[in-house]
């Protein structure tokens, strides 16, 4: 187990941030056997920005519904059912969340 080789402080940090040992070992195994390649880490197809109709305005902090929306978003991220895509839109204060 790779975590057995990590110092206690680093291990605690990994665990605090949700390190997934099983997923790591699966990826490490694919790297070792050569099946994990850069070619497999390329998006196939066209990547386009979301349409205005794809975006749902969320309440600002302090507005009604903000606390519930924030909690729902955190729950979905922690469950691994959505992913955040942050790029130039993030610099503009926009976060795009996609369902997995």
HURANOR-V977347 format. One record per run of one state. SS is the DSSP state (hx for helix, st for strand, lp for the rest). FROM is the first residue (numbers start at 0). LEN is the number of residues. If there is no record, write none. Layout:
SS | FROM | LEN
SS | FROM | LEN
//
This chain:
lp | 0 | 1
hx | 1 | 4
lp | 5 | 2
hx | 7 | 9
lp | 16 | 4
hx | 20 | 13
lp | 33 | 4
hx | 37 | 4
lp | 41 | 10
hx | 51 | 3
lp | 54 | 11
hx | 65 | 14
lp | 79 | 2
st | 81 | 4
lp | 85 | 2
hx | 87 | 4
lp | 91 | 4
st | 95 | 4
lp | 99 | 1
//
